[in-house]
Amino acid sequence: MPAGAPGGRRKVEARGEPIVNPITGQAHRARINLPDGFEFTVAEAGRGWGKSFGAIEHNLADSHAHFANLHIGHKRRDPLTLHG
């Protein structure tokens, strides 16, 4: 929904993709493992783009990103199983 829409909602656009090996052009996979992590236990590093609209506008282009199953709440979750 566009900024200034009824209900005062703001808009965020985001996307991510793997890091690219500059020599081979193939996806280069890297993981962050936090066995006792409170936010996540396993994440995959990547590239990210994000843009927000509204009272606070922000634009990140080809920046750092990581992708994980977040532990939100008081119950411990199983780690994210990544293929590969």
C-alpha positions in Angstrom: 0.0 0.0 0.0 1.5 3.4 -0.9 2.7 5.8 1.8 -0.1 8.1 2.9 -2.7 5.4 2.2 -5.8 5.1 4.5 -4.8 3.6 7.9 -1.4 5.2 7.8 0.3 2.1 6.4 3.8 2.3 5.0 5.3 0.3 2.2 8.5 -1.7 2.2 10.1 -3.5 -0.7 12.9 -6.1 -0.3 14.6 -8.9 -2.1 17.6 -11.0 -1.6 19.8 -13.4 -3.5 23.0 -15.5 -3.0 26.5 -14.0 -3.0 28.0 -14.4 -6.5 31.5 -15.7 -6.9 33.2 -13.1 -9.1 35.4 -15.7 -10.9 32.9 -18.4 -11.7 29.6 -16.3 -11.6 28.1 -19.2 -9.5 26.3 -18.8 -6.2 28.8 -18.7 -3.3 27.1 -20.1 -0.2 28.2 -19.1 3.3 26.5 -19.9 6.6 26.4 -18.3 10.0 26.0 -21.0 12.7 25.0 -19.9 16.2 24.3 -23.2 18.1 23.0 -21.3 21.1 21.7 -18.3 19.2 18.6 -16.5 20.7 17.5 -14.9 17.4 18.4 -17.8 15.0 20.7 -20.8 15.0 21.6 -21.0 11.3 21.5 -18.3 8.7 22.7 -18.0 5.1 24.6 -14.9 4.1 23.6 -13.2 0.9 23.0 -9.9 -0.9 20.0 -7.8 -0.3 18.1 -4.8 -1.5 15.5 -2.9 0.5 13.6 0.3 0.3 11.1 1.8 2.6 8.6 4.6 1.9 6.8 6.9 4.3 7.9 9.0 7.2 11.3 7.2 7.3 12.6 6.6 3.8 15.6 4.3 3.4 17.3 2.7 0.4 19.8 -0.2 0.5 21.2 -1.4 -2.8 23.3 -4.6 -3.1 23.9 -4.7 0.6 24.5 -7.5 3.2 21.6 -9.8 4.0 21.1 -13.0 5.9 18.3 -15.4 5.7 17.1 -17.5 8.7 14.2 -19.0 10.5 13.8 -16.5 13.4 13.1 -17.6 16.9 10.3 -15.3 17.8 8.6 -16.1 21.1 9.5 -18.0 24.1 9.7 -21.5 22.6 12.9 -22.9 21.2 12.6 -23.8 17.5 14.5 -26.4 15.4 17.3 -24.9 13.4 16.7 -24.0 9.7 17.6 -26.9 7.5 19.3 -25.6 4.4 19.8 -27.7 1.3 23.4 -28.5 0.1 
